[in-house]
Amino acid sequence: MMKLGLRLWSYIREEASHGRKAPIDPFTRESDRPSASQGVPLGGMGSGSISRGFRGEFAHWQIIPGSCEMSPVMENQFSIFITRGGNKKYSSVLAPGQHDCLKKSSDDGISSWDWKLRGDRSTYHALFPRAWTVYDGEPDPELKVSCRQISPFIPHNYEESSLPTSVFVYTIVNTGKERAKVSLVMTWANSIGGLSHHSGGHVNEPFIGENGVSGVLLHHKTANGNPPVTFAVAACENQNVNVTVLPAFGLSRESSITAREMWGTLIQDGSFDRDNFIASPSRPSSLGDTVCAAVCASTWVEPHGRCTVVFSLAWSSPKVKFKKGNAYYRRYTKFYGTSPRSSINMVQDALMKYKHWEEEIDKWQTPILRDDRLPEWYKITLFNELYFLVAGGTVWIALLSVDPSGE
């Protein structure tokens, strides 16, 4: 056994000297070991993944093959702003509990936001590929907000199951006697975590799509020569919901618009300026800076009424490049092409098709969940352990679109 251990140790060191990670390494403590707190991952199979934890944090970034960034990007949040009768105002980031990392941020950064949720009135449960979070009476005691997270992991559907996109359906119920103006905001940093978070060269730009879909594109320049990534963050406008955007804001005092100023605008107005949609792309971010974007969806909820607000996230990272130089296109490019702007089409389709996705997921899961012959633990485990097909570093390529140059 000792000889076997020495051979394995020598192999691990040799792989490390070439910048590779050995598939089996019993000598190194794993910091990225999967756990229940990671929550349900976003996206379909083989196009990279981001996990969203039970407190709403976006972490466990695996967009670049062979790389996993565990730490959450705390700028990525959903927040709520509520006004009743002109006098009562409530605002909070929808992230329950204490967050130690906020102590490190500047006064003009995200620590200036309202982190008010204690979490004792919030619940989370997951059944892959969906997750549900309920905020019951926080921050407004007369408002119940639920978020349903949906990703296109659908049996026998090998097109949509390859898409790097997810949908967040917010249902707002007003249990009070006053009409309430409610604004839900999704903020997103131009980042995939890790080295490229502050490396500079990142650009944001607003977009207006079809069928009421609008939002912001975030073009991210990755580190170490990895292929770029473009995020699309969007919401769907209709006769009851108004969508506005802030294409770029920063975390330092030198930013043209700071995170503090962004938050103050929403407390005062509950929305952003409509003219932001015609803004030019932002200047490339400087070394050390973080550039973020915000998408706001505002609505009025009548007494004892309800309203639905829907957001979507997609990322376009069409090329997979391995360390030996081989490069391939991901499977989703077969249907959406290789343009960075294909993420716009993906969020549009996600916002138009998520109801059909849920119907197909229900058809798949309901017969098993209602089968009394099966123990409860078996049913839950059967579906939730499928998360590994998304968050396990899987890569699904389009075989006919190999890029032989590696560039």
C-alpha positions in Angstrom: 0.0 0.0 0.0 2.9 2.4 0.8 4.3 1.9 -2.7 0.9 2.6 -4.3 0.6 5.7 -2.1 4.1 7.0 -3.2 3.3 6.4 -6.9 0.0 8.2 -6.5 1.7 11.1 -4.7 4.4 11.4 -7.4 1.7 11.4 -10.2 -0.2 14.2 -8.4 2.9 16.3 -8.1 3.8 15.7 -11.8 0.3 16.8 -12.9 0.5 19.9 -10.7 3.8 20.9 -12.3 2.0 21.0 -15.7 -0.8 23.1 -14.3 -3.2 20.1 -14.2 -5.3 18.7 -11.4 -5.2 14.9 -10.9 -8.6 13.2 -11.0 -7.9 11.4 -7.7 -6.1 13.3 -4.9 -6.5 11.9 -1.4 -3.7 14.1 -0.1 -5.4 17.5 -0.7 -8.4 18.7 1.3 -11.2 19.6 -1.1 -12.6 23.2 -0.6 -15.2 22.8 -3.3 -16.8 19.6 -2.1 -20.5 19.7 -2.9 -22.9 20.4 -0.1 -26.6 21.0 0.4 -26.0 24.7 1.1 -25.0 25.2 -2.6 -28.6 24.9 -3.6 -29.9 24.1 -7.1 -27.5 25.0 -10.0 -28.6 27.3 -12.8 -28.7 26.3 -16.5 -28.9 23.2 -18.5 -26.2 20.5 -19.2 -22.8 21.1 -20.5 -22.7 24.9 -20.8 -21.2 25.8 -17.5 -23.1 26.4 -14.3 -23.6 28.7 -11.4 -25.1 27.5 -8.1 -27.6 29.6 -6.1 -27.5 28.8 -2.4 -30.4 28.7 0.0 -29.7 32.3 1.1 -29.8 33.5 -2.5 -26.1 33.8 -3.1 -24.7 33.0 -6.5 -21.5 30.9 -6.0 -19.7 27.7 -7.2 -18.9 29.2 -10.7 -18.0 26.6 -13.3 -18.3 28.4 -16.5 -14.6 27.8 -17.5 -13.9 24.0 -17.9 -11.6 22.7 -15.2 -12.1 25.8 -13.0 -14.4 26.1 -10.0 -14.7 29.4 -8.1 -16.5 28.6 -4.8 -16.9 32.1 -3.3 -20.1 34.0 -3.9 -20.2 37.2 -5.9 -22.1 39.3 -3.4 -23.1 42.0 -5.8 -25.3 39.5 -7.5 -28.6 39.8 -5.6 -32.4 40.3 -5.8 -33.7 43.2 -3.8 -37.1 44.7 -3.1 -38.5 48.2 -2.6 -42.0 48.8 -1.4 -44.0 52.0 -1.1 -47.5 52.3 0.6 -49.6 55.5 0.8 -46.6 57.7 0.1 -45.3 57.4 3.6 -44.5 53.8 4.4 -41.4 52.6 2.7 -39.5 49.3 3.0 -36.4 48.1 1.2 -34.0 45.1 1.6 -31.7 42.8 -0.2 -33.5 39.4 -0.4 -30.6 37.6 1.3 -31.4 36.5 4.8 -28.9 36.3 7.6 -25.5 37.8 8.3 -22.8 38.2 5.6 -19.3 38.7 7.0 -17.9 39.6 3.6 -19.8 42.9 3.6 -17.5 44.2 6.2 -14.7 44.4 3.6 -16.7 46.6 1.1 -16.5 50.4 1.0 -19.1 52.8 2.1 -20.0 53.4 -1.5 -20.3 49.7 -2.2 -22.9 47.1 -1.4 -22.5 47.5 2.3 -24.5 50.7 1.9 -27.5 48.6 0.8 -30.2 47.5 3.3 -29.5 44.0 4.4 -32.4 43.7 6.7 -33.8 40.2 6.4 -33.3 38.1 9.5 -34.4 34.9 7.8 -36.7 33.6 10.5 -39.6 34.2 8.2 -38.0 32.9 5.1 -38.1 29.3 3.8 -36.2 27.4 1.0 -36.8 24.1 -0.6 -35.4 22.4 -3.7 -36.4 19.7 -6.1 -34.0 19.8 -9.0 -34.2 21.5 -11.5 -36.4 23.9 -9.5 -36.1 25.7 -6.2 -38.5 27.8 -4.2 -37.8 30.6 -1.7 -40.6 32.3 0.3 -40.2 35.6 2.1 -43.3 35.9 4.4 -43.7 39.3 5.8 -40.1 40.5 5.4 -39.3 43.4 5.0 -43.0 44.4 4.7 -45.2 42.6 7.2 -48.1 42.8 4.8 -46.4 41.4 1.8 -45.6 37.8 0.9 -43.0 37.2 -1.8 -42.1 33.9 -3.3 -39.4 33.1 -5.9 -39.5 30.1 -8.1 -36.2 29.2 -9.8 -36.4 27.2 -13.0 -33.8 25.7 -15.3 -34.4 23.8 -18.6 -33.4 20.3 -17.5 -36.1 18.4 -19.5 -36.1 14.7 -20.3 -35.8 13.9 -24.1 -35.4 17.6 -24.9 -31.8 17.8 -26.1 -32.0 21.4 -27.4 -33.4 23.4 -24.4 -31.7 21.1 -21.9 -28.3 22.4 -23.2 -29.1 26.1 -22.7 -27.1 28.2 -20.2 -30.1 30.0 -18.8 -32.5 30.2 -15.9 -35.7 32.0 -15.0 -36.8 33.5 -11.6 -40.6 33.9 -11.2 -41.5 36.2 -8.4 -45.1 36.1 -7.1 -46.1 39.0 -4.9 -49.2 38.8 -2.6 -50.5 42.0 -0.9 -52.2 41.0 2.3 -52.7 44.6 3.5 -55.5 47.1 3.0 -53.4 49.6 1.0 -52.2 49.5 -2.5 -48.5 48.8 -2.8 -45.9 49.8 -5.3 -43.4 47.0 -5.5 -40.0 47.1 -7.3 -37.9 44.0 -7.6 -34.3 44.5 -8.7 -31.7 42.1 -10.0 -28.2 43.3 -9.7 -25.3 41.5 -11.4 -21.5 42.0 -11.4 -19.5 41.7 -14.6 -17.6 38.8 -13.2 -17.3 35.0 -13.1 -15.4 35.1 -9.8 -11.7 34.4 -9.4 -8.8 36.2 -11.1 -10.8 38.1 -13.8 -13.2 39.8 -11.3 -10.9 42.8 -11.0 -8.7 42.4 -14.1 -10.5 45.1 -16.1 -11.6 45.4 -19.7 -15.3 44.5 -18.9 -18.1 46.3 -20.7 -21.9 46.6 -20.1 -24.6 47.8 -22.5 -28.4 47.9 -22.3 -30.7 46.1 -24.8 -34.3 46.0 -25.8 -35.5 42.7 -27.2 -38.8 41.4 -28.4 -42.0 40.6 -26.6 -41.3 43.1 -23.9 -38.0 41.6 -22.9 -35.2 44.1 -22.0 -32.1 44.2 -19.8 -28.4 44.5 -19.8 -25.5 42.7 -21.6 -22.3 42.2 -19.6 -19.3 41.4 -21.7 -16.7 39.8 -19.5 -13.0 39.5 -20.5 -11.7 36.3 -18.7 -8.2 35.8 -17.4 -5.4 33.4 -18.5 -6.5 33.5 -22.2 -9.8 31.8 -21.5 -12.7 32.5 -23.9 -14.9 35.5 -23.1 -18.3 35.3 -21.4 -21.3 37.5 -22.1 -24.2 37.6 -19.5 -27.7 38.8 -20.3 -29.8 39.9 -17.3 -33.4 40.7 -18.3 -37.0 41.1 -17.2 -40.3 40.9 -19.1 -42.5 44.0 -19.3 -46.3 43.8 -19.7 -49.3 46.0 -19.0 -48.8 45.5 -15.3 -45.0 45.5 -15.1 -42.6 48.3 -16.0 -38.9 47.4 -16.7 -36.1 49.9 -16.4 -32.3 49.4 -16.2 -29.1 50.9 -14.9 -26.5 49.6 -17.4 -23.4 50.3 -15.2 -22.6 51.2 -11.6 -19.5 50.8 -9.5 -18.4 50.1 -5.9 -15.9 52.9 -5.4 -16.2 56.6 -4.9 -14.5 57.2 -8.3 -17.4 55.4 -10.1 -19.7 57.7 -12.2 -22.6 56.0 -10.4 -22.0 54.2 -7.1 -23.8 51.3 -5.6 -25.0 53.7 -2.8 -26.4 56.1 -5.4 -28.1 53.3 -7.3 -29.8 52.2 -4.0 -30.9 55.8 -3.2 -32.5 56.2 -6.6 -34.6 53.1 -6.1 -35.7 54.1 -2.6 -36.8 57.5 -3.9 -38.2 56.6 -7.3 -38.7 52.8 -7.4 -37.3 52.7 -10.9 -34.5 54.0 -13.2 -34.6 56.5 -16.0 -36.1 55.2 -19.2 -33.4 57.0 -21.2 -30.9 54.5 -19.9 -32.0 52.1 -22.7 -30.4 54.4 -25.3 -27.1 54.7 -23.4 -23.9 53.8 -25.2 -21.8 50.8 -24.0 -19.9 51.6 -20.8 -16.2 52.3 -20.9 -14.1 49.2 -20.3 -13.6 48.8 -16.6 -10.2 49.6 -15.1 -7.9 47.2 -13.3 -9.1 46.7 -9.8 -12.6 48.0 -10.4 -15.9 46.1 -10.4 -18.6 47.1 -12.9 -22.2 46.0 -12.2 -25.7 46.4 -13.8 -29.2 46.5 -12.4 -32.6 45.5 -13.9 -35.7 46.8 -12.2 -39.3 45.5 -12.6 -42.0 47.7 -11.0 -45.6 47.0 -10.4 -48.7 48.0 -8.4 -50.3 45.3 -6.2 -53.9 46.0 -5.1 -55.1 45.2 -1.6 -55.4 41.4 -1.3 -54.2 41.1 -4.8 -51.2 39.4 -6.4 -48.8 40.1 -9.3 -46.1 38.1 -11.1 -42.7 39.5 -12.1 -40.2 37.4 -14.1 -36.5 37.7 -14.6 -34.0 35.7 -16.6 -30.3 35.1 -16.7 -28.3 33.6 -19.5 -24.6 33.5 -20.4 -22.9 33.0 -23.7 -19.6 31.2 -23.5 -19.7 29.5 -26.9 -16.1 28.2 -27.0 -14.6 25.6 -24.8 -10.8 25.6 -24.7 -8.9 22.9 -22.9 -5.4 23.3 -21.6 -3.8 21.2 -24.3 -5.1 23.8 -26.9 -8.1 21.9 -28.3 -11.2 24.1 -28.7 -14.8 23.2 -29.4 -18.1 24.9 -29.5 -20.8 24.0 -26.9 -23.9 22.2 -27.9 -26.2 25.2 -27.5 -24.4 27.0 -30.3 -26.0 24.5 -32.7 -29.3 26.3 -32.0 -28.2 29.9 -31.1 -24.9 30.4 -32.9 -21.6 31.5 -31.6 -22.2 35.3 -31.2 -21.8 36.7 -27.7 -25.2 38.4 -28.2 -26.9 35.1 -28.5 -27.5 35.4 -24.7 -30.2 38.0 -25.7 -32.1 35.4 -27.7 -31.7 32.9 -24.8 -33.3 35.1 -22.2 -36.1 36.0 -24.6 -36.9 32.4 -25.2 -36.5 31.5 -21.5 -39.1 34.2 -20.6 -41.5 33.1 -23.3 -41.1 29.3 -22.7 -40.6 28.7 -19.0 -44.3 27.8 -18.5 -43.9 25.0 -21.0 -40.7 23.9 -19.3 -42.5 23.6 -16.0 -45.3 21.5 -17.7 -42.7 19.1 -19.0 -40.9 18.9 -15.7 -44.2 18.2 -13.9 -45.1 15.4 -16.4 -41.7 13.8 -15.6 -41.7 14.2 -11.8 -45.3 14.0 -10.7 -45.9 10.2 -11.3 -42.8 9.4 -9.2 -43.7 11.9 -6.4 -47.2 10.5 -6.2 -46.2 6.9 -6.1 -47.0 5.8 -2.5 -44.9 2.6 -2.9 -41.7 4.7 -2.9 -40.2 6.2 0.3 -40.1 10.0 0.5 -36.3 10.1 0.8 -35.9 8.0 -2.4 -38.1 10.4 -4.4 -36.3 13.5 -3.3 -32.8 11.9 -3.7 -33.7 10.6 -7.2 -34.2 14.1 -8.6 -31.9 16.2 -6.5 -28.8 14.1 -7.1 -29.2 14.8 -10.8 -27.7 18.2 -10.0 -24.3 16.7 -10.8 -25.1 16.6 -14.5 -25.2 20.4 -14.5 -22.8 21.4 -11.6 -20.3 18.5 -12.0 -18.1 20.3 -14.6 -19.8 18.6 -17.5 -19.1 19.8 -21.1 -21.5 19.1 -23.9 -20.1 20.0 -27.3 -21.4 20.3 -30.8 -19.3 17.7 -32.7 -19.8 19.3 -36.1 -18.4 22.6 -35.0 -14.9 21.8 -33.9 -12.5 24.7 -34.0 -9.3 23.0 -35.1 -7.2 26.2 -34.8 -7.7 26.4 -31.0 -8.0 30.1 -31.4 
